[in-house]
Amino acid sequence: MDTYVVFKINGQKYCVNILTIKEICSNKETTFLPNTPSFIEGIINLRGEVLSIINLSKKLGIVSSTSFQEQKILVVIIDELLLGFLVDEVIGIIHTPSENIDNKPKMLENEENFISGIIKSGDEMIISIDLEHILNKEELSSVEQLNKEQAI
């Protein structure tokens, strides 16, 4: 049985494995950083740690349907780097047996590898996202550099 955190972006449900989530927090005032990719909203101070905020809807090319102040932050650690992913709404958690998880569709196999599968929950399907692969190596390196520069 696997456990996932379910969230929405523009009404569509997505999920991530709960083991990748360090915490979930309300959106905070973000400090904008110029000359950064459009999906980086800026940085916040999370209990003394500089946290880059990545707008998951912008990264996925989806228009958010929720105001910035109402969005939630999924805090994760990727390659020892603390990151926050902005989502419209956190629904809750689901427990699902492995047989309810399908591999990603064949048409996506040559695409970015951040879609880890499709979870069947009742009559609906939820896209499972691997946040560790949502950023490519160059993007991850840029975010890491931003965090280092801002921590000085």
C-alpha atoms as one frame of an Amber mdcrd trajectory, in Angstrom:
protein
   0.000   0.000   0.000   1.423   3.370  -1.064   0.484   6.745   0.420   0.185
   9.945  -1.608  -0.500  13.615  -0.926  -3.254  14.753  -3.311  -3.443  18.348
  -4.522  -5.173  20.344  -7.224  -3.984  22.695  -9.914  -6.786  24.380 -11.855
  -9.267  21.749 -10.685  -7.166  18.769 -11.864  -5.976  16.349  -9.185  -2.315
  15.414  -8.940  -0.394  13.570  -6.263   3.107  12.932  -4.962   4.411  10.139
  -2.801   4.123  11.247   0.818   7.719  10.169   1.478   8.954  13.057  -0.693
   7.103  15.714   1.336   8.895  17.289   4.281   5.943  19.507   5.201   3.006
  21.456   3.816   2.553  25.097   4.714   0.423  28.088   3.813   1.743  30.470
   1.217   3.896  33.255   2.609   5.025  36.626   1.350   7.526  35.880  -1.384
  10.568  37.960  -2.255  10.703  38.264  -6.042  14.045  37.620  -7.700  14.711
  39.297 -11.061  16.174  37.403 -14.010  14.886  34.013 -12.910  12.811  31.509
 -14.891   9.092  32.354 -14.984   8.139  29.342 -12.861  10.242  30.579  -9.917
   8.006  32.833  -7.825  10.868  33.922  -5.588  12.132  32.964  -2.145  10.733
  32.846   1.376  12.251  32.548   4.813  11.044  29.287   6.337  12.230  29.245
   9.943  15.640  30.672   9.000  16.073  28.616   5.796  16.009  30.214   2.343
  13.365  28.359   0.351  12.983  28.828  -3.413   9.326  28.733  -4.425   8.512
  26.978  -7.691   5.079  27.556  -9.141   4.066  24.052 -10.200   1.225  25.310
 -12.417   3.633  27.497 -14.419   6.177  24.669 -14.617   3.485  22.350 -15.994
   2.098  25.003 -18.359  -1.267  25.155 -16.577  -3.129  28.323 -15.590  -3.796
  28.410 -11.854  -7.377  29.004 -10.762  -6.534  30.055  -7.201  -5.276  33.370
  -5.884  -1.616  33.453  -4.923  -2.412  34.060  -1.237  -4.662  30.976  -1.017
  -2.159  28.552  -2.539  -0.217  26.014  -0.463   3.479  25.101  -0.464   4.707
  21.509  -0.618   8.159  21.574   0.977  10.546  18.909  -0.314  14.248  18.133
  -0.251  15.817  17.295  -3.614  19.538  16.490  -3.680  19.924  18.122  -0.247
  18.240  21.272  -1.594  15.156  22.591   0.215  12.447  23.611  -2.287   8.835
  24.702  -2.123   6.295  23.794  -4.794   3.256  26.048  -5.029  -0.088  24.286
  -5.650  -3.680  25.560  -5.694  -5.064  23.351  -2.955  -4.020  20.328  -0.898
  -6.891  17.826  -0.780  -5.455  15.260   1.637  -3.846  11.851   1.488  -4.826
   8.607  -0.169  -3.657   5.076   0.456  -3.668   2.940  -2.647  -2.573  -0.602
  -3.415   0.080  -1.064  -6.115  -2.427  -2.662  -8.485  -4.283   0.699  -8.674
  -1.176   2.424 -10.050  -0.613   2.306 -13.811   2.650   3.198 -15.494   2.652
   6.460 -17.357   0.980   6.261 -20.764   3.150   5.080 -23.672   2.726   8.426
 -25.457   4.622  10.105 -22.578   7.547   7.676 -22.381   9.866   9.877 -24.466
   8.758  13.052 -22.701   9.988  14.483 -19.418  10.077  11.737 -16.814   8.334
  13.593 -13.977   5.039  11.738 -14.451   5.547   8.571 -12.465   2.156   6.997
 -13.081  -1.608   7.229 -13.036  -3.493   6.302  -9.876  -7.014   4.959 -10.219
  -9.122   6.048  -7.263 -12.777   5.159  -7.634 -13.955   6.595 -10.950 -11.208
   9.174 -11.214  -7.596   9.111 -12.303  -4.908  11.099 -10.497  -1.589  11.935
 -12.142   1.343  10.994  -9.917   4.239  13.443 -10.190   7.831  12.746  -9.229
   8.974  16.115  -7.858  12.590  14.931  -7.876  12.462  14.944 -11.696  10.218
  17.969 -12.360  13.282  20.186 -12.763  16.020  19.275 -15.205  19.651  19.368
 -14.069  20.207  22.929 -15.334  17.074  24.233 -13.590  17.979  22.454 -10.356
  21.490  23.904 -10.515  20.050  27.419 -11.061  17.733  27.076  -8.070  20.599
  25.769  -5.928  22.717  28.774  -6.932  19.820  31.132  -6.071  19.478  29.584
  -2.621  23.221  29.931  -1.986  23.325  33.552  -3.140  20.350  34.520  -0.996
  21.679  32.750   2.099  24.726  35.002   2.236
